[in-house]
Amino acid sequence: LSSAASDVYKRQNMTCTRAQIVAFLWRSEKSPAAGTANPFADVKSDAYYADAVLWAVKENITKGTTSTTFSPNADCTRAQIVTFLWNVAGNPEPKSLTVPFADVSADAYYYKALCWATENEITYGTSDTTFSPDGIVTRSQAVALMWRVAGSPDASADKTFTDVPADAYSVSYTHLTLPTIR
């Protein structure tokens, strides 16, 4: 790989933090007004994600990792992002409460979110029988999930990014502006 292509590959496969995911979601919703009460000691008011986190709490997208911490720098797991997306979408009731994944318990906090995401082809397993709920989400996976929740809109042909190779698996959704999820 050339140095530039290698750099692009590394960036799209970088892990996403909880702060980054919530900021992506907040921006996809056109950066609405944030809540005013900050219950989290680890979310400073001048952090780039502060308004996004306060919005996410106000809208019941997340409650944090404890009542006083958000863990903004922690890697976001597959279970967490599916839950965030389900919450942003308004907690739609899944048609079925079954998933084909042996590594997911029906009493898991993210179970209904995963049922919804699986039946709507928003997420797939890491194999036919595993979801890997504690697996870490990459930047390209996060964008792919958000793209699917938004209805897989066509990318705008007039938006080109010199740092995304034309044959990258993520090219179909890196050239778009996401409509709001709600």
Secondary structure, DSSP 8 states (H G I E B T S, - for coil): --HHHHHHHHHHTSB-BHHHHHHHHHHHTT-----S----TT--TTSTTHHHHHHHHHTTS---SSSS---TTSB-BHHHHHHHHHHHTT----S----S-TT--TTSTTHHHHHHHHHTTS---SSSS---TTSB-BHHHHHHHHHHHTT-----TT---TTS-TT-TTHHHHT-------
